[in-house]
């Protein structure tokens, strides 16, 4: 039987401490290479005075105190008023957590109908893990 070579105790401690440092730092570096935050699918329909509205932009801005670091998501309504949130790089979904949702015109300006700004086009919503359906019913009446 061959004897195992003896590894000095000091060398074993160094290896263990290096491994410990890697275990502690790995989650911190994960955000540098991946998204680093939770993302969930968000879909829905936008109606104005009860009718689906085409050509609107729906913007989802995270409200966790890091709005400059976390990317907003956006979606554009189709003929049926439906949208699907996407992030930069055409990645589906919005950041999980408290979110400000804004409904804007297609060019990103305030939604105006017949020369009057539509009220209540900004709201707060919690985006949760898993699929989210956020239907938005707007009205031109105040």
LOVO-204977 format. One record per atom (N, C-alpha, C): x, y, z. Coordinates in steps of 0.02 Angstrom, whole numbers, padded with zeros to 5 digits, always signed. Example, Ala and Ser with C-alpha at 12.3 -4.5 7.8 and 13.67 -1.06 7.14 Angstrom:
BEGIN
+00660-00284+00390+00615-00225+00390+00660-00165+00390+00642-00112+00354+00684-00053+00357+00645+00002+00394
This chain:
BEGIN
+00042-00059+00000+00000+00000+00000+00045+00063+00000+00029+00111-00042+00069+00171-00048+00044+00223+00002+00089+00254+00035+00070+00305+00084+00053+00369+00047+00001+00402+00070-00018+00468+00042+00034+00519+00061+00051+00563+00015+00099+00614+00034+00067+00661+00085+00106+00682+00133+00081+00727+00185+00080+00798+00157+00024+00830+00165+00018+00900+00145+00023+00940+00209+00067+00988+00211+00075+01027+00272+00009+01060+00292-00004+01064+00357-00066+01092+00384-00076+01164+00359-00024+01203+00358-00029+01272+00336-00055+01276+00264-00032+01232+00220-00054+01230+00151-00128+01212+00146-00150+01165+00188-00221+01147+00188-00265+01205+00210-00242+01242+00260-00280+01299+00285-00285+01354+00231-00231+01366+00195-00232+01415+00142-00282+01396+00088-00282+01332+00069-00329+01309+00018-00401+01316+00041-00414+01299+00104-00481+01304+00131-00503+01377+00135-00459+01422+00154-00478+01492+00160-00489+01522+00090-00450+01502+00041-00461+01526-00028-00529+01503-00054-00545+01440-00039-00610+01414-00060-00666+01453-00026-00658+01467+00038-00708+01505+00076-00719+01575+00046-00665+01607+00028-00670+01674-00003-00708+01670-00069-00693+01619-00109-00729+01611-00172-00803+01599-00161-00821+01558-00112-00892+01545-00097-00928+01609-00077-00895+01650-00037-00925+01713-00015-00931+01764-00072-00881+01769-00114-00879+01820-00167-00917+01801-00230-00927+01737-00242-00960+01715-00304-01028+01748-00315-01073+01750-00265-01137+01783-00277-01130+01857-00294-01079+01890-00265-01070+01961-00280-01049+01972-00352-01005+01927-00377-00983+01934-00446-01035+01909-00496-01082+01870-00474-01133+01843-00520-01170+01898-00556-01183+01953-00520-01218+02009-00550-01179+02043-00605-01113+02034-00605-01072+02066-00657-01078+02029-00723-01091+01964-00722-01093+01926-00784-01164+01910-00806-01211+01906-00760-01281+01891-00776-01321+01954-00765-01386+01947-00762-01428+02005-00748-01420+02027-00676-01412+01979-00629-01402+01997-00560-01465+02018-00523-01523+02009-00553-01586+02026-00521-01640+01980-00548-01695+01974-00510-01750+01931-00532-01791+01964-00586-01811+01924-00634-01851+01949-00690-01910+01901-00701-01969+01929-00715-02028+01888-00729-02064+01914-00791-02099+01869-00823-02139+01886-00882-02196+01932-00862-02207+01984-00903-02264+02030-00892-02299+02040-00959-02364+02026-00959-02406+02038-01018-02470+02072-00995-02508+02098-01041-02571+02129-01023-02604+02163-01082-02657+02198-01067-02696+02234-01117-02708+02305-01091-02704+02354-01136-02720+02423-01119-02784+02442-01155-02832+02467-01117-02894+02492-01147-02902+02566-01129-02934+02602-01173-02950+02672-01161-03025+02680-01172-03059+02700-01120-03133+02705-01121-03164+02639-01143-03135+02583-01119-03163+02517-01131-03143+02484-01197-03104+02519-01238-03085+02491-01304-03009+02481-01306-02986+02425-01335-02914+02413-01341-02881+02471-01379-02822+02490-01356-02787+02547-01386-02721+02524-01417-02715+02535-01482-02654+02517-01519-02602+02573-01516-02538+02553-01519-02485+02602-01526-02465+02639-01463-02473+02609-01405-02452+02641-01343-02389+02607-01316-02350+02644-01279-02290+02616-01246-02306+02608-01172-02292+02548-01145-02301+02535-01074-02231+02526-01045-02212+02567-00996-02144+02567-00968-02147+02543-00896-02103+02496-00878-02098+02468-00810-02030+02489-00781-02031+02535-00732-01969+02560-00701-01965+02534-00629-01913+02495-00613-01905+02468-00545-01900+02524-00494-01931+02513-00435-01932+02563-00380-01896+02539-00319-01838+02511-00324-01806+02485-00264-01748+02528-00240-01746+02590-00260-01692+02634-00240-01631+02628-00285-01633+02584-00335-01577+02575-00380-01599+02587-00453-01644+02633-00463-01672+02642-00530-01619+02659-00582-01563+02686-00562-01511+02701-00611-01473+02638-00631-01478+02585-00589-01441+02524-00602-01484+02470-00634-01547+02467-00618-01591+02415-00644-01626+02439-00707-01626+02399-00759-01654+02422-00823-01730+02423-00823-01760+02474-00854-01832+02473-00862-01850+02422-00917-01912+02402-00916-01939+02359-00969-01993+02400-01005-02009+02381-01065-02061+02417-01102-02097+02368-01148-02156+02388-01168-02194+02349-01216-02235+02397-01259-02254+02376-01318-02296+02417-01362-02360+02379-01377-02416+02415-01374-02481+02382-01385-02493+02369-01459-02522+02311-01472-02539+02293-01541-02612+02312-01556-02640+02287-01611-02708+02305-01631-02760+02287-01578-02747+02234-01538-02794+02213-01486-02778+02246-01419-02730+02292-01417-02711+02325-01355-02665+02284-01311-02642+02227-01336-02599+02183-01297-02525+02203-01303-02489+02191-01248-02417+02205-01247-02382+02149-01210-02316+02147-01219-02272+02101-01183-02210+02141-01164-02192+02142-01100-02135+02181-01077-02069+02148-01098-02024+02190-01123-01957+02167-01141-01906+02216-01111-01845+02191-01100-01791+02232-01073-01741+02246-01129-01693+02289-01115-01641+02302-01166-01611+02237-01192-01598+02234-01255-01572+02174-01286-01627+02126-01306-01689+02149-01306-01748+02109-01323-01758+02048-01278-01736+02054-01215-01746+02001-01166-01816+02009-01136-01855+01955-01134-01923+01961-01107-01923+01971-01031-01973+02007-01007-01985+02014-00935-01968+02082-00907-01989+02092-00844-01976+02152-00806-01945+02132-00739-01910+02178-00708-01877+02165-00644-01930+02153-00590-01919+02101-00549-01965+02084-00494-01958+02136-00439-02015+02158-00411-02015+02205-00355-02061+02263-00369-02060+02313-00325-02103+02371-00335-02084+02408-00399-02135+02427-00436-02124+02455-00503-02172+02512-00517-02147+02564-00551-02189+02617-00577-02205+02599-00649-02269+02599-00666-02290+02584-00734-02318+02648-00764-02295+02664-00824-02319+02723-00860-02345+02701-00928-02401+02731-00948-02427+02721-01015-02416+02787-01052-02379+02782-01108-02360+02841-01147-02381+02832-01219-02377+02886-01257-02389+02880-01329-02331+02840-01359-02338+02818-01421-02288+02776-01453-02219+02809-01454-02217+02875-01458-02152+02910-01460-02125+02928-01391-02158+02904-01338-02134+02914-01270-02158+02977-01236-02205+03011-01267-02232+03073-01237-02297+03057-01198-02321+03108-01162-02383+03102-01125-02440+03082-01173-02482+03036-01150-02539+03013-01191-02592+03068-01194-02606+03091-01255-02655+03145-01266-02708+03120-01314-02772+03132-01296-02828+03113-01339-02871+03176-01348-02884+03193-01411-02923+03253-01428-02896+03316-01393-02830+03322-01391-02798+03381-01363-02795+03383-01286-02818+03330-01253-02818+03329-01180-02776+03270-01155-02733+03284-01106-02693+03230-01077-02737+03181-01040-02725+03117-01051-02764+03064-01017-02739+03060-00945-02785+03063-00896-02763+03060-00825-02746+02988-00804-02710+02984-00748-02695+02919-00716-02658+02869-00761-02609+02894-00799-02571+02849-00842-02508+02823-00807-02500+02840-00743-02444+02814-00704-02472+02780-00642-02446+02720-00627-02470+02682-00569-02414+02642-00538-02424+02618-00478-02376+02576-00442-02402+02504-00442-02356+02457-00451-02375+02386-00452-02315+02345-00428-02329+02290-00395-02277+02243-00374-02272+02188-00427-02214+02183-00459-02202+02129-00507-02177+02070-00465-02210+02013-00471-02193+01954-00430-02159+01902-00473-02127+01853-00439-02097+01797-00476-02151+01757-00510-02137+01734-00571-02187+01698-00610-02222+01746-00658-02268+01720-00697-02302+01762-00746-02346+01816-00713-02344+01875-00740-02385+01931-00716-02430+01954-00773-02493+01966-00758-02539+01996-00807-02559+02063-00778-02540+02116-00813-02555+02184-00792-02600+02216-00845-02665+02212-00834-02713+02245-00879-02723+02317-00854-02723+02364-00900-02728+02435-00882-02789+02464-00917-02835+02488-00876-02896+02519-00902-02892+02594-00891-02885+02632-00945-02881+02705-00940-02947+02736-00962-02960+02795-00938-03020+02832-00959-03002+02904-00972-03036+02935-01020-03023+03005-01035-03061+03050-00986-03105+03022-00946-03143+03060-00898-03104+03066-00832-03106+03124-00802-03069+03135-00739-03108+03113-00680
